[in-house]
Amino acid sequence: MAVAQRIVEAWPADARRSYSYSINTTSPESSERAKMIAALVKLKAAALLQQFVRDVVTSTYDGSENAALLTSVRVLGDVDAAAVLSALVGARMPHRPSACADLLLALTANPSPSFRKVAEAAVAGLDAIGMENSQADTFKRWEELADRSKQPLAPEFIANLFSGLKHFQDPTLCEAAAEKLASRPEVFHPTALVVPAIERICAEQDPLPPAVDPAIQHLWTSAAEFLLRRSEVPPQPPSDWRLHAEFSCKCAECRELQAFARDPNESVHRFRIRQERRSHLQNVIDQHRLDMTHVTDRVGSPQTLVCTKDRRTFKARMKEYHDEIAAMCTLVKLAPKSALSKRMEAAVKASTP
Ligand SMILES: [Zn+2]
């Protein structure tokens, strides 16, 4: 036991040192953390376990500790487990939302009312997801490195969150979560995340439990309104080739490029200029993200930079539009009789000429 105590006390300093040059999200330390939790559970060392989760795991948690954390509940007891795990979820929800939702769901397999604190921490933590500098913690550098391999949120995240929340049979918890998700479509993307999650939740649970039902209706309505705002009317293709272009450089080539970009009729332009000037124009086109390709025709000397307008902005918008129409189809199937569904049906019809 004395040895275990020394290990726990020495750990935080050690952990910090090694994270500064570790770029893997599942660094060796994460499996070590799970092993340490398991060892302390075996020793039934409740106080040390609490200290280890609070001082080490809370700041570095990546979800690989979930199974070990679950076994810790029987040593800590429901009340103390709820205290350390709600602090952990509150701190890590912004960085590891999916892992936190998994943990909440796993905890509620045998729900104790104490775990409501964990559910509240998960709901409160939704606000910090996708916010920059959400936490000024000492592990910033490690976070930046870990972020490179961070996975985007998947629909399972929302489905697991509500599966966990429903055990508390409290509509206000579910409603609060739905409101937070619906209010930030830029983070909780309706087509990629929310609509597939609603579909999954409805498929798994029919009928939905009363605590969840109004919350999912809220998500459904806000997604439908978002999609209609964007895509009730099909996007119109540009009527000519005119592009917005305003360059700060006033060299001869830039002026010629600007004139070409703004020309409503010209879609291809050839610049027969030396290499240094061609590179300059390529940089300007890339910097300003103009809707055009630039290819070097190697015939002759100097060679020729061929610029071809390609309407990529409109093409990208059309791809989004089709995704949004597909999401509307999904929403209509789930609640065909609502007034918003009638409008979405009309939008779907308008998408197929
Ligand atoms: Zn220039």
Residues whose N, C-alpha, C, O or C-beta is under 5 A from the ligand:
A	BS01	ZN	C249 K250 C251 C254
